[in-house]
């Protein structure tokens, strides 16, 4: 599942929790899934950050050669 899909699913889980109507067990299950998705999203963001930094370093090197 890609980042955007995970983020959309996380937003849906937050909405479910905010609306209420879930049993305690359901709420805990939804919360646990949300924590897992949050970890996945943060991991993906850190990976993207690393890629962007690497690309920026390459651009900086190219610009400094001119």
PDBQT receptor file of N, H, CA, C and O in Angstrom, charges set to zero:
ATOM      1  N   UNK A   1       0.861  -1.179   0.000  1.00  0.00    +0.000 N 
ATOM      2  CA  UNK A   1       0.000   0.000   0.000  1.00  0.00    +0.000 C 
ATOM      3  C   UNK A   1       0.903   1.237   0.000  1.00  0.00    +0.000 C 
ATOM      4  O   UNK A   1       1.866   1.305   0.763  1.00  0.00    +0.000 OA
ATOM      5  N   UNK A   2       0.594   2.198  -0.846  1.00  0.00    +0.000 N 
ATOM      6  H   UNK A   2      -0.189   2.142  -1.466  1.00  0.00    +0.000 HD
ATOM      7  CA  UNK A   2       1.434   3.381  -0.920  1.00  0.00    +0.000 C 
ATOM      8  C   UNK A   2       1.067   4.409   0.157  1.00  0.00    +0.000 C 
ATOM      9  O   UNK A   2       0.062   4.280   0.855  1.00  0.00    +0.000 OA
ATOM     10  N   UNK A   3       1.904   5.415   0.261  1.00  0.00    +0.000 N 
ATOM     11  H   UNK A   3       2.721   5.520  -0.306  1.00  0.00    +0.000 HD
ATOM     12  CA  UNK A   3       1.761   6.420   1.318  1.00  0.00    +0.000 C 
ATOM     13  C   UNK A   3       0.383   7.079   1.309  1.00  0.00    +0.000 C 
ATOM     14  O   UNK A   3      -0.252   7.205   2.356  1.00  0.00    +0.000 OA
ATOM     15  N   UNK A   4      -0.073   7.494   0.148  1.00  0.00    +0.000 N 
ATOM     16  H   UNK A   4       0.443   7.393  -0.702  1.00  0.00    +0.000 HD
ATOM     17  CA  UNK A   4      -1.349   8.198   0.065  1.00  0.00    +0.000 C 
ATOM     18  C   UNK A   4      -2.516   7.326   0.530  1.00  0.00    +0.000 C 
ATOM     19  O   UNK A   4      -3.430   7.807   1.199  1.00  0.00    +0.000 OA
ATOM     20  N   UNK A   5      -2.477   6.060   0.175  1.00  0.00    +0.000 N 
ATOM     21  H   UNK A   5      -1.734   5.669  -0.369  1.00  0.00    +0.000 HD
ATOM     22  CA  UNK A   5      -3.537   5.143   0.600  1.00  0.00    +0.000 C 
ATOM     23  C   UNK A   5      -3.495   4.927   2.105  1.00  0.00    +0.000 C 
ATOM     24  O   UNK A   5      -4.534   4.890   2.764  1.00  0.00    +0.000 OA
ATOM     25  N   UNK A   6      -2.292   4.785   2.643  1.00  0.00    +0.000 N 
ATOM     26  H   UNK A   6      -1.448   4.815   2.108  1.00  0.00    +0.000 HD
ATOM     27  CA  UNK A   6      -2.159   4.616   4.094  1.00  0.00    +0.000 C 
ATOM     28  C   UNK A   6      -2.643   5.854   4.836  1.00  0.00    +0.000 C 
ATOM     29  O   UNK A   6      -3.316   5.751   5.861  1.00  0.00    +0.000 OA
ATOM     30  N   UNK A   7      -2.299   7.017   4.315  1.00  0.00    +0.000 N 
ATOM     31  H   UNK A   7      -1.752   7.101   3.482  1.00  0.00    +0.000 HD
ATOM     32  CA  UNK A   7      -2.738   8.261   4.947  1.00  0.00    +0.000 C 
ATOM     33  C   UNK A   7      -4.258   8.391   4.896  1.00  0.00    +0.000 C 
ATOM     34  O   UNK A   7      -4.877   8.806   5.876  1.00  0.00    +0.000 OA
ATOM     35  N   UNK A   8      -4.859   8.043   3.769  1.00  0.00    +0.000 N 
ATOM     36  H   UNK A   8      -4.356   7.707   2.973  1.00  0.00    +0.000 HD
ATOM     37  CA  UNK A   8      -6.315   8.102   3.647  1.00  0.00    +0.000 C 
ATOM     38  C   UNK A   8      -6.978   7.124   4.619  1.00  0.00    +0.000 C 
ATOM     39  O   UNK A   8      -7.994   7.444   5.236  1.00  0.00    +0.000 OA
ATOM     40  N   UNK A   9      -6.398   5.936   4.748  1.00  0.00    +0.000 N 
ATOM     41  H   UNK A   9      -5.573   5.676   4.246  1.00  0.00    +0.000 HD
ATOM     42  CA  UNK A   9      -6.949   4.954   5.679  1.00  0.00    +0.000 C 
ATOM     43  C   UNK A   9      -6.806   5.456   7.126  1.00  0.00    +0.000 C 
ATOM     44  O   UNK A   9      -7.706   5.275   7.946  1.00  0.00    +0.000 OA
ATOM     45  N   UNK A  10      -5.683   6.076   7.419  1.00  0.00    +0.000 N 
ATOM     46  H   UNK A  10      -4.951   6.222   6.753  1.00  0.00    +0.000 HD
ATOM     47  CA  UNK A  10      -5.473   6.636   8.754  1.00  0.00    +0.000 C 
ATOM     48  C   UNK A  10      -6.498   7.728   9.051  1.00  0.00    +0.000 C 
ATOM     49  O   UNK A  10      -7.048   7.782  10.151  1.00  0.00    +0.000 OA
ATOM     50  N   UNK A  11      -6.752   8.582   8.092  1.00  0.00    +0.000 N 
ATOM     51  H   UNK A  11      -6.305   8.539   7.198  1.00  0.00    +0.000 HD
ATOM     52  CA  UNK A  11      -7.758   9.630   8.263  1.00  0.00    +0.000 C 
ATOM     53  C   UNK A  11      -9.141   9.024   8.509  1.00  0.00    +0.000 C 
ATOM     54  O   UNK A  11      -9.912   9.538   9.319  1.00  0.00    +0.000 OA
ATOM     55  N   UNK A  12      -9.448   7.941   7.814  1.00  0.00    +0.000 N 
ATOM     56  H   UNK A  12      -8.822   7.524   7.155  1.00  0.00    +0.000 HD
ATOM     57  CA  UNK A  12     -10.716   7.252   7.998  1.00  0.00    +0.000 C 
ATOM     58  C   UNK A  12     -10.822   6.675   9.413  1.00  0.00    +0.000 C 
ATOM     59  O   UNK A  12     -11.878   6.750  10.041  1.00  0.00    +0.000 OA
ATOM     60  N   UNK A  13      -9.738   6.107   9.905  1.00  0.00    +0.000 N 
ATOM     61  H   UNK A  13      -8.880   6.046   9.395  1.00  0.00    +0.000 HD
ATOM     62  CA  UNK A  13      -9.743   5.547  11.256  1.00  0.00    +0.000 C 
ATOM     63  C   UNK A  13      -9.950   6.640  12.307  1.00  0.00    +0.000 C 
ATOM     64  O   UNK A  13     -10.683   6.448  13.277  1.00  0.00    +0.000 OA
ATOM     65  N   UNK A  14      -9.303   7.778  12.106  1.00  0.00    +0.000 N 
ATOM     66  H   UNK A  14      -8.708   7.934  11.318  1.00  0.00    +0.000 HD
ATOM     67  CA  UNK A  14      -9.480   8.901  13.034  1.00  0.00    +0.000 C 
ATOM     68  C   UNK A  14     -10.935   9.351  13.037  1.00  0.00    +0.000 C 
ATOM     69  O   UNK A  14     -11.507   9.629  14.091  1.00  0.00    +0.000 OA
ATOM     70  N   UNK A  15     -11.523   9.420  11.855  1.00  0.00    +0.000 N 
ATOM     71  H   UNK A  15     -11.059   9.194  10.999  1.00  0.00    +0.000 HD
ATOM     72  CA  UNK A  15     -12.932   9.809  11.744  1.00  0.00    +0.000 C 
ATOM     73  C   UNK A  15     -13.830   8.830  12.508  1.00  0.00    +0.000 C 
ATOM     74  O   UNK A  15     -14.755   9.241  13.209  1.00  0.00    +0.000 OA
ATOM     75  N   UNK A  16     -13.547   7.536  12.363  1.00  0.00    +0.000 N 
ATOM     76  H   UNK A  16     -12.796   7.203  11.793  1.00  0.00    +0.000 HD
ATOM     77  CA  UNK A  16     -14.335   6.522  13.079  1.00  0.00    +0.000 C 
ATOM     78  C   UNK A  16     -14.246   6.726  14.581  1.00  0.00    +0.000 C 
ATOM     79  O   UNK A  16     -15.252   6.643  15.286  1.00  0.00    +0.000 OA
ATOM     80  N   UNK A  17     -13.039   6.993  15.073  1.00  0.00    +0.000 N 
ATOM     81  H   UNK A  17     -12.221   7.060  14.501  1.00  0.00    +0.000 HD
ATOM     82  CA  UNK A  17     -12.855   7.189  16.506  1.00  0.00    +0.000 C 
ATOM     83  C   UNK A  17     -13.540   8.465  16.984  1.00  0.00    +0.000 C 
ATOM     84  O   UNK A  17     -14.128   8.491  18.065  1.00  0.00    +0.000 OA
ATOM     85  N   UNK A  18     -13.465   9.518  16.179  1.00  0.00    +0.000 N 
ATOM     86  H   UNK A  18     -12.987   9.496  15.301  1.00  0.00    +0.000 HD
ATOM     87  CA  UNK A  18     -14.091  10.792  16.560  1.00  0.00    +0.000 C 
ATOM     88  C   UNK A  18     -15.612  10.687  16.585  1.00  0.00    +0.000 C 
ATOM     89  O   UNK A  18     -16.268  11.297  17.429  1.00  0.00    +0.000 OA
ATOM     90  N   UNK A  19     -16.167   9.917  15.661  1.00  0.00    +0.000 N 
ATOM     91  H   UNK A  19     -15.634   9.421  14.975  1.00  0.00    +0.000 HD
ATOM     92  CA  UNK A  19     -17.618   9.785  15.589  1.00  0.00    +0.000 C 
ATOM     93  C   UNK A  19     -18.180   8.978  16.760  1.00  0.00    +0.000 C 
ATOM     94  O   UNK A  19     -19.340   9.140  17.137  1.00  0.00    +0.000 OA
ATOM     95  N   UNK A  20     -17.360   8.125  17.318  1.00  0.00    +0.000 N 
ATOM     96  H   UNK A  20     -16.417   7.993  17.012  1.00  0.00    +0.000 HD
ATOM     97  CA  UNK A  20     -17.826   7.289  18.420  1.00  0.00    +0.000 C 
ATOM     98  C   UNK A  20     -18.688   6.157  17.892  1.00  0.00    +0.000 C 
ATOM     99  O   UNK A  20     -18.675   5.858  16.697  1.00  0.00    +0.000 OA
ATOM    100  N   UNK A  21     -19.429   5.536  18.779  1.00  0.00    +0.000 N 
ATOM    101  H   UNK A  21     -19.439   5.779  19.749  1.00  0.00    +0.000 HD
ATOM    102  CA  UNK A  21     -20.308   4.455  18.373  1.00  0.00    +0.000 C 
ATOM    103  C   UNK A  21     -19.625   3.102  18.310  1.00  0.00    +0.000 C 
ATOM    104  O   UNK A  21     -20.273   2.088  18.053  1.00  0.00    +0.000 OA
ATOM    105  N   UNK A  22     -18.315   3.079  18.543  1.00  0.00    +0.000 N 
ATOM    106  H   UNK A  22     -17.788   3.903  18.752  1.00  0.00    +0.000 HD
ATOM    107  CA  UNK A  22     -17.592   1.808  18.535  1.00  0.00    +0.000 C 
ATOM    108  C   UNK A  22     -17.549   1.248  19.950  1.00  0.00    +0.000 C 
ATOM    109  O   UNK A  22     -17.569   1.992  20.930  1.00  0.00    +0.000 OA
ATOM    110  N   UNK A  23     -17.492  -0.049  20.036  1.00  0.00    +0.000 N 
ATOM    111  H   UNK A  23     -17.475  -0.654  19.240  1.00  0.00    +0.000 HD
ATOM    112  CA  UNK A  23     -17.302  -0.659  21.347  1.00  0.00    +0.000 C 
ATOM    113  C   UNK A  23     -15.861  -0.379  21.784  1.00  0.00    +0.000 C 
ATOM    114  O   UNK A  23     -15.034   0.065  20.987  1.00  0.00    +0.000 OA
ATOM    115  N   UNK A  24     -15.580  -0.641  23.043  1.00  0.00    +0.000 N 
ATOM    116  H   UNK A  24     -16.252  -1.002  23.690  1.00  0.00    +0.000 HD
ATOM    117  CA  UNK A  24     -14.223  -0.433  23.539  1.00  0.00    +0.000 C 
ATOM    118  C   UNK A  24     -13.232  -1.300  22.771  1.00  0.00    +0.000 C 
ATOM    119  O   UNK A  24     -12.158  -0.833  22.392  1.00  0.00    +0.000 OA
ATOM    120  N   UNK A  25     -13.589  -2.554  22.541  1.00  0.00    +0.000 N 
ATOM    121  H   UNK A  25     -14.462  -2.933  22.849  1.00  0.00    +0.000 HD
ATOM    122  CA  UNK A  25     -12.697  -3.450  21.796  1.00  0.00    +0.000 C 
ATOM    123  C   UNK A  25     -12.478  -2.963  20.370  1.00  0.00    +0.000 C 
ATOM    124  O   UNK A  25     -11.357  -3.001  19.862  1.00  0.00    +0.000 OA
ATOM    125  N   UNK A  26     -13.538  -2.508  19.731  1.00  0.00    +0.000 N 
ATOM    126  H   UNK A  26     -14.448  -2.476  20.143  1.00  0.00    +0.000 HD
ATOM    127  CA  UNK A  26     -13.415  -1.974  18.369  1.00  0.00    +0.000 C 
ATOM    128  C   UNK A  26     -12.534  -0.723  18.368  1.00  0.00    +0.000 C 
ATOM    129  O   UNK A  26     -11.685  -0.556  17.493  1.00  0.00    +0.000 OA
ATOM    130  N   UNK A  27     -12.737   0.137  19.337  1.00  0.00    +0.000 N 
ATOM    131  H   UNK A  27     -13.427   0.001  20.049  1.00  0.00    +0.000 HD
ATOM    132  CA  UNK A  27     -11.941   1.364  19.433  1.00  0.00    +0.000 C 
ATOM    133  C   UNK A  27     -10.463   1.042  19.602  1.00  0.00    +0.000 C 
ATOM    134  O   UNK A  27      -9.609   1.657  18.963  1.00  0.00    +0.000 OA
ATOM    135  N   UNK A  28     -10.165   0.078  20.462  1.00  0.00    +0.000 N 
ATOM    136  H   UNK A  28     -10.859  -0.422  20.981  1.00  0.00    +0.000 HD
ATOM    137  CA  UNK A  28      -8.770  -0.307  20.674  1.00  0.00    +0.000 C 
ATOM    138  C   UNK A  28      -8.174  -0.893  19.400  1.00  0.00    +0.000 C 
ATOM    139  O   UNK A  28      -7.029  -0.600  19.055  1.00  0.00    +0.000 OA
ATOM    140  N   UNK A  29      -8.937  -1.708  18.711  1.00  0.00    +0.000 N 
ATOM    141  H   UNK A  29      -9.867  -1.945  18.991  1.00  0.00    +0.000 HD
ATOM    142  CA  UNK A  29      -8.466  -2.305  17.462  1.00  0.00    +0.000 C 
ATOM    143  C   UNK A  29      -8.190  -1.226  16.412  1.00  0.00    +0.000 C 
ATOM    144  O   UNK A  29      -7.164  -1.256  15.733  1.00  0.00    +0.000 OA
ATOM    145  N   UNK A  30      -9.105  -0.286  16.290  1.00  0.00    +0.000 N 
ATOM    146  H   UNK A  30      -9.938  -0.261  16.841  1.00  0.00    +0.000 HD
ATOM    147  CA  UNK A  30      -8.942   0.816  15.334  1.00  0.00    +0.000 C 
ATOM    148  C   UNK A  30      -7.725   1.653  15.720  1.00  0.00    +0.000 C 
ATOM    149  O   UNK A  30      -6.943   2.050  14.856  1.00  0.00    +0.000 OA
ATOM    150  N   UNK A  31      -7.566   1.919  17.010  1.00  0.00    +0.000 N 
ATOM    151  H   UNK A  31      -8.202   1.597  17.711  1.00  0.00    +0.000 HD
ATOM    152  CA  UNK A  31      -6.427   2.702  17.484  1.00  0.00    +0.000 C 
ATOM    153  C   UNK A  31      -5.108   1.996  17.175  1.00  0.00    +0.000 C 
ATOM    154  O   UNK A  31      -4.156   2.625  16.713  1.00  0.00    +0.000 OA
ATOM    155  N   UNK A  32      -5.055   0.687  17.433  1.00  0.00    +0.000 N 
ATOM    156  H   UNK A  32      -5.828   0.176  17.808  1.00  0.00    +0.000 HD
ATOM    157  CA  UNK A  32      -3.838  -0.079  17.148  1.00  0.00    +0.000 C 
ATOM    158  C   UNK A  32      -3.494  -0.036  15.663  1.00  0.00    +0.000 C 
ATOM    159  O   UNK A  32      -2.331   0.118  15.291  1.00  0.00    +0.000 OA
ATOM    160  N   UNK A  33      -4.504  -0.171  14.828  1.00  0.00    +0.000 N 
ATOM    161  H   UNK A  33      -5.449  -0.295  15.131  1.00  0.00    +0.000 HD
ATOM    162  CA  UNK A  33      -4.281  -0.107  13.381  1.00  0.00    +0.000 C 
ATOM    163  C   UNK A  33      -3.782   1.286  12.994  1.00  0.00    +0.000 C 
ATOM    164  O   UNK A  33      -2.910   1.429  12.137  1.00  0.00    +0.000 OA
ATOM    165  N   UNK A  34      -4.348   2.309  13.638  1.00  0.00    +0.000 N 
ATOM    166  H   UNK A  34      -5.056   2.193  14.334  1.00  0.00    +0.000 HD
ATOM    167  CA  UNK A  34      -3.918   3.683  13.372  1.00  0.00    +0.000 C 
ATOM    168  C   UNK A  34      -2.467   3.912  13.755  1.00  0.00    +0.000 C 
ATOM    169  O   UNK A  34      -1.728   4.580  13.032  1.00  0.00    +0.000 OA
ATOM    170  N   UNK A  35      -2.056   3.357  14.893  1.00  0.00    +0.000 N 
ATOM    171  H   UNK A  35      -2.657   2.814  15.480  1.00  0.00    +0.000 HD
ATOM    172  CA  UNK A  35      -0.657   3.494  15.322  1.00  0.00    +0.000 C 
ATOM    173  C   UNK A  35       0.268   2.820  14.312  1.00  0.00    +0.000 C 
ATOM    174  O   UNK A  35       1.318   3.361  13.966  1.00  0.00    +0.000 OA
ATOM    175  N   UNK A  36      -0.122   1.651  13.846  1.00  0.00    +0.000 N 
ATOM    176  H   UNK A  36      -0.975   1.211  14.126  1.00  0.00    +0.000 HD
ATOM    177  CA  UNK A  36       0.680   0.934  12.856  1.00  0.00    +0.000 C 
ATOM    178  C   UNK A  36       0.790   1.733  11.551  1.00  0.00    +0.000 C 
ATOM    179  O   UNK A  36       1.871   1.851  10.975  1.00  0.00    +0.000 OA
ATOM    180  N   UNK A  37      -0.328   2.272  11.101  1.00  0.00    +0.000 N 
ATOM    181  H   UNK A  37      -1.206   2.176  11.569  1.00  0.00    +0.000 HD
ATOM    182  CA  UNK A  37      -0.304   3.085   9.873  1.00  0.00    +0.000 C 
ATOM    183  C   UNK A  37       0.534   4.344  10.063  1.00  0.00    +0.000 C 
ATOM    184  O   UNK A  37       1.240   4.764   9.146  1.00  0.00    +0.000 OA
ATOM    185  N   UNK A  38       0.459   4.948  11.246  1.00  0.00    +0.000 N 
ATOM    186  H   UNK A  38      -0.114   4.606  11.991  1.00  0.00    +0.000 HD
ATOM    187  CA  UNK A  38       1.256   6.139  11.535  1.00  0.00    +0.000 C 
ATOM    188  C   UNK A  38       2.738   5.813  11.431  1.00  0.00    +0.000 C 
ATOM    189  O   UNK A  38       3.504   6.575  10.841  1.00  0.00    +0.000 OA
ATOM    190  N   UNK A  39       3.143   4.686  11.999  1.00  0.00    +0.000 N 
ATOM    191  H   UNK A  39       2.521   4.067  12.478  1.00  0.00    +0.000 HD
ATOM    192  CA  UNK A  39       4.552   4.262  11.911  1.00  0.00    +0.000 C 
ATOM    193  C   UNK A  39       4.956   4.078  10.450  1.00  0.00    +0.000 C 
ATOM    194  O   UNK A  39       6.028   4.521  10.037  1.00  0.00    +0.000 OA
ATOM    195  N   UNK A  40       4.096   3.424   9.673  1.00  0.00    +0.000 N 
ATOM    196  H   UNK A  40       3.226   3.064  10.008  1.00  0.00    +0.000 HD
ATOM    197  CA  UNK A  40       4.393   3.204   8.249  1.00  0.00    +0.000 C 
ATOM    198  C   UNK A  40       4.529   4.532   7.509  1.00  0.00    +0.000 C 
ATOM    199  O   UNK A  40       5.446   4.708   6.707  1.00  0.00    +0.000 OA
ATOM    200  N   UNK A  41       3.622   5.458   7.778  1.00  0.00    +0.000 N 
ATOM    201  H   UNK A  41       2.878   5.315   8.430  1.00  0.00    +0.000 HD
ATOM    202  CA  UNK A  41       3.656   6.758   7.106  1.00  0.00    +0.000 C 
ATOM    203  C   UNK A  41       4.912   7.544   7.479  1.00  0.00    +0.000 C 
ATOM    204  O   UNK A  41       5.554   8.148   6.619  1.00  0.00    +0.000 OA
ATOM    205  N   UNK A  42       5.256   7.531   8.762  1.00  0.00    +0.000 N 
ATOM    206  H   UNK A  42       4.735   7.040   9.461  1.00  0.00    +0.000 HD
ATOM    207  CA  UNK A  42       6.467   8.233   9.195  1.00  0.00    +0.000 C 
ATOM    208  C   UNK A  42       7.713   7.606   8.579  1.00  0.00    +0.000 C 
ATOM    209  O   UNK A  42       8.643   8.317   8.199  1.00  0.00    +0.000 OA
ATOM    210  N   UNK A  43       7.734   6.283   8.479  1.00  0.00    +0.000 N 
ATOM    211  H   UNK A  43       6.978   5.705   8.788  1.00  0.00    +0.000 HD
ATOM    212  CA  UNK A  43       8.856   5.611   7.832  1.00  0.00    +0.000 C 
ATOM    213  C   UNK A  43       8.973   6.013   6.369  1.00  0.00    +0.000 C 
ATOM    214  O   UNK A  43      10.070   6.265   5.872  1.00  0.00    +0.000 OA
ATOM    215  N   UNK A  44       7.840   6.072   5.686  1.00  0.00    +0.000 N 
ATOM    216  H   UNK A  44       6.948   5.868   6.090  1.00  0.00    +0.000 HD
ATOM    217  CA  UNK A  44       7.843   6.471   4.272  1.00  0.00    +0.000 C 
ATOM    218  C   UNK A  44       8.311   7.916   4.129  1.00  0.00    +0.000 C 
ATOM    219  O   UNK A  44       9.090   8.229   3.228  1.00  0.00    +0.000 OA
ATOM    220  N   UNK A  45       7.843   8.796   5.008  1.00  0.00    +0.000 N 
ATOM    221  H   UNK A  45       7.211   8.542   5.740  1.00  0.00    +0.000 HD
ATOM    222  CA  UNK A  45       8.261  10.197   4.944  1.00  0.00    +0.000 C 
ATOM    223  C   UNK A  45       9.763  10.339   5.169  1.00  0.00    +0.000 C 
ATOM    224  O   UNK A  45      10.418  11.134   4.494  1.00  0.00    +0.000 OA
ATOM    225  N   UNK A  46      10.305   9.586   6.101  1.00  0.00    +0.000 N 
ATOM    226  H   UNK A  46       9.773   8.941   6.650  1.00  0.00    +0.000 HD
ATOM    227  CA  UNK A  46      11.749   9.627   6.340  1.00  0.00    +0.000 C 
ATOM    228  C   UNK A  46      12.520   9.123   5.132  1.00  0.00    +0.000 C 
ATOM    229  O   UNK A  46      13.582   9.649   4.798  1.00  0.00    +0.000 OA
ATOM    230  N   UNK A  47      11.980   8.100   4.478  1.00  0.00    +0.000 N 
ATOM    231  H   UNK A  47      11.117   7.673   4.749  1.00  0.00    +0.000 HD
ATOM    232  CA  UNK A  47      12.614   7.585   3.269  1.00  0.00    +0.000 C 
ATOM    233  C   UNK A  47      12.589   8.637   2.162  1.00  0.00    +0.000 C 
ATOM    234  O   UNK A  47      13.591   8.854   1.481  1.00  0.00    +0.000 OA
ATOM    235  N   UNK A  48      11.443   9.285   1.989  1.00  0.00    +0.000 N 
ATOM    236  H   UNK A  48      10.629   9.109   2.542  1.00  0.00    +0.000 HD
ATOM    237  CA  UNK A  48      11.332  10.344   0.977  1.00  0.00    +0.000 C 
ATOM    238  C   UNK A  48      12.268  11.502   1.302  1.00  0.00    +0.000 C 
ATOM    239  O   UNK A  48      12.876  12.086   0.404  1.00  0.00    +0.000 OA
ATOM    240  N   UNK A  49      12.383  11.830   2.579  1.00  0.00    +0.000 N 
ATOM    241  H   UNK A  49      11.890  11.356   3.308  1.00  0.00    +0.000 HD
ATOM    242  CA  UNK A  49      13.271  12.913   3.004  1.00  0.00    +0.000 C 
ATOM    243  C   UNK A  49      14.706  12.586   2.617  1.00  0.00    +0.000 C 
ATOM    244  O   UNK A  49      15.434  13.452   2.132  1.00  0.00    +0.000 OA
ATOM    245  N   UNK A  50      15.113  11.338   2.829  1.00  0.00    +0.000 N 
ATOM    246  H   UNK A  50      14.522  10.634   3.223  1.00  0.00    +0.000 HD
ATOM    247  CA  UNK A  50      16.455  10.920   2.446  1.00  0.00    +0.000 C 
ATOM    248  C   UNK A  50      16.684  11.020   0.950  1.00  0.00    +0.000 C 
ATOM    249  O   UNK A  50      17.747  11.451   0.504  1.00  0.00    +0.000 OA
ATOM    250  N   UNK A  51      15.692  10.623   0.180  1.00  0.00    +0.000 N 
ATOM    251  H   UNK A  51      14.828  10.272   0.542  1.00  0.00    +0.000 HD
ATOM    252  CA  UNK A  51      15.814  10.703  -1.279  1.00  0.00    +0.000 C 
ATOM    253  C   UNK A  51      15.931  12.155  -1.727  1.00  0.00    +0.000 C 
ATOM    254  O   UNK A  51      16.742  12.482  -2.593  1.00  0.00    +0.000 OA
ATOM    255  N   UNK A  52      15.116  13.022  -1.134  1.00  0.00    +0.000 N 
ATOM    256  H   UNK A  52      14.457  12.756  -0.430  1.00  0.00    +0.000 HD
ATOM    257  CA  UNK A  52      15.151  14.444  -1.499  1.00  0.00    +0.000 C 
ATOM    258  C   UNK A  52      16.495  15.051  -1.133  1.00  0.00    +0.000 C 
ATOM    259  O   UNK A  52      17.053  15.834  -1.901  1.00  0.00    +0.000 OA
ATOM    260  N   UNK A  53      17.020  14.696   0.036  1.00  0.00    +0.000 N 
ATOM    261  H   UNK A  53      16.567  14.059   0.661  1.00  0.00    +0.000 HD
ATOM    262  CA  UNK A  53      18.333  15.204   0.454  1.00  0.00    +0.000 C 
ATOM    263  C   UNK A  53      19.418  14.764  -0.509  1.00  0.00    +0.000 C 
ATOM    264  O   UNK A  53      20.305  15.542  -0.860  1.00  0.00    +0.000 OA
ATOM    265  N   UNK A  54      19.343  13.512  -0.933  1.00  0.00    +0.000 N 
ATOM    266  H   UNK A  54      18.623  12.880  -0.648  1.00  0.00    +0.000 HD
ATOM    267  CA  UNK A  54      20.326  12.984  -1.868  1.00  0.00    +0.000 C 
ATOM    268  C   UNK A  54      20.256  13.716  -3.212  1.00  0.00    +0.000 C 
ATOM    269  O   UNK A  54      21.285  14.074  -3.786  1.00  0.00    +0.000 OA
ATOM    270  N   UNK A  55      19.073  13.928  -3.691  1.00  0.00    +0.000 N 
ATOM    271  H   UNK A  55      18.238  13.637  -3.225  1.00  0.00    +0.000 HD
ATOM    272  CA  UNK A  55      18.891  14.656  -4.950  1.00  0.00    +0.000 C 
ATOM    273  C   UNK A  55      19.390  16.090  -4.817  1.00  0.00    +0.000 C 
ATOM    274  O   UNK A  55      20.035  16.618  -5.722  1.00  0.00    +0.000 OA
ATOM    275  N   UNK A  56      19.085  16.717  -3.675  1.00  0.00    +0.000 N 
ATOM    276  H   UNK A  56      18.561  16.287  -2.939  1.00  0.00    +0.000 HD
ATOM    277  CA  UNK A  56      19.517  18.096  -3.454  1.00  0.00    +0.000 C 
ATOM    278  C   UNK A  56      21.041  18.192  -3.420  1.00  0.00    +0.000 C 
ATOM    279  O   UNK A  56      21.612  19.155  -3.932  1.00  0.00    +0.000 OA
ATOM    280  N   UNK A  57      21.699  17.201  -2.822  1.00  0.00    +0.000 N 
ATOM    281  H   UNK A  57      21.235  16.419  -2.407  1.00  0.00    +0.000 HD
ATOM    282  CA  UNK A  57      23.166  17.176  -2.808  1.00  0.00    +0.000 C 
ATOM    283  C   UNK A  57      23.724  17.099  -4.230  1.00  0.00    +0.000 C 
ATOM    284  O   UNK A  57      24.697  17.776  -4.565  1.00  0.00    +0.000 OA
ATOM    285  N   UNK A  58      23.090  16.258  -5.066  1.00  0.00    +0.000 N 
ATOM    286  H   UNK A  58      22.300  15.708  -4.794  1.00  0.00    +0.000 HD
ATOM    287  CA  UNK A  58      23.532  16.146  -6.454  1.00  0.00    +0.000 C 
ATOM    288  C   UNK A  58      23.360  17.472  -7.187  1.00  0.00    +0.000 C 
ATOM    289  O   UNK A  58      24.240  17.887  -7.941  1.00  0.00    +0.000 OA
ATOM    290  N   UNK A  59      22.235  18.132  -6.967  1.00  0.00    +0.000 N 
ATOM    291  H   UNK A  59      21.520  17.795  -6.354  1.00  0.00    +0.000 HD
ATOM    292  CA  UNK A  59      21.984  19.424  -7.605  1.00  0.00    +0.000 C 
ATOM    293  C   UNK A  59      23.011  20.453  -7.134  1.00  0.00    +0.000 C 
ATOM    294  O   UNK A  59      23.548  21.214  -7.940  1.00  0.00    +0.000 OA
ATOM    295  N   UNK A  60      23.283  20.473  -5.828  1.00  0.00    +0.000 N 
ATOM    296  H   UNK A  60      22.848  19.855  -5.174  1.00  0.00    +0.000 HD
ATOM    297  CA  UNK A  60      24.259  21.413  -5.281  1.00  0.00    +0.000 C 
ATOM    298  C   UNK A  60      25.642  21.194  -5.894  1.00  0.00    +0.000 C 
ATOM    299  O   UNK A  60      26.347  22.153  -6.208  1.00  0.00    +0.000 OA
ATOM    300  N   UNK A  61      26.028  19.916  -6.064  1.00  0.00    +0.000 N 
ATOM    301  H   UNK A  61      25.456  19.137  -5.809  1.00  0.00    +0.000 HD
ATOM    302  CA  UNK A  61      27.319  19.608  -6.684  1.00  0.00    +0.000 C 
ATOM    303  C   UNK A  61      27.365  20.110  -8.106  1.00  0.00    +0.000 C 
ATOM    304  O   UNK A  61      28.359  20.701  -8.528  1.00  0.00    +0.000 OA
ATOM    305  N   UNK A  62      26.292  19.879  -8.853  1.00  0.00    +0.000 N 
ATOM    306  H   UNK A  62      25.484  19.399  -8.510  1.00  0.00    +0.000 HD
ATOM    307  CA  UNK A  62      26.251  20.342 -10.239  1.00  0.00    +0.000 C 
ATOM    308  C   UNK A  62      26.332  21.854 -10.328  1.00  0.00    +0.000 C 
ATOM    309  O   UNK A  62      27.021  22.396 -11.193  1.00  0.00    +0.000 OA
ATOM    310  N   UNK A  63      25.629  22.533  -9.435  1.00  0.00    +0.000 N 
ATOM    311  H   UNK A  63      25.070  22.092  -8.733  1.00  0.00    +0.000 HD
ATOM    312  CA  UNK A  63      25.639  23.993  -9.459  1.00  0.00    +0.000 C 
ATOM    313  C   UNK A  63      26.993  24.561  -9.036  1.00  0.00    +0.000 C 
ATOM    314  O   UNK A  63      27.404  25.612  -9.528  1.00  0.00    +0.000 OA
ATOM    315  N   UNK A  64      27.677  23.886  -8.143  1.00  0.00    +0.000 N 
ATOM    316  H   UNK A  64      27.344  23.032  -7.743  1.00  0.00    +0.000 HD
ATOM    317  CA  UNK A  64      28.969  24.385  -7.684  1.00  0.00    +0.000 C 
ATOM    318  C   UNK A  64      30.061  24.183  -8.732  1.00  0.00    +0.000 C 
ATOM    319  O   UNK A  64      31.114  24.816  -8.662  1.00  0.00    +0.000 OA
ATOM    320  N   UNK A  65      29.815  23.304  -9.701  1.00  0.00    +0.000 N 
ATOM    321  H   UNK A  65      28.960  22.789  -9.758  1.00  0.00    +0.000 HD
ATOM    322  CA  UNK A  65      30.804  23.049 -10.764  1.00  0.00    +0.000 C 
ATOM    323  C   UNK A  65      30.751  24.126 -11.842  1.00  0.00    +0.000 C 
ATOM    324  O   UNK A  65      31.680  24.252 -12.639  1.00  0.00    +0.000 OA
ATOM    325  N   UNK A  66      29.702  24.879 -11.869  1.00  0.00    +0.000 N 
ATOM    326  H   UNK A  66      28.947  24.776 -11.221  1.00  0.00    +0.000 HD
ATOM    327  CA  UNK A  66      29.565  25.886 -12.939  1.00  0.00    +0.000 C 
ATOM    328  C   UNK A  66      30.351  27.120 -12.640  1.00  0.00    +0.000 C 
ATOM    329  O   UNK A  66      30.346  28.062 -13.432  1.00  0.00    +0.000 OA
TER     330      UNK A  66
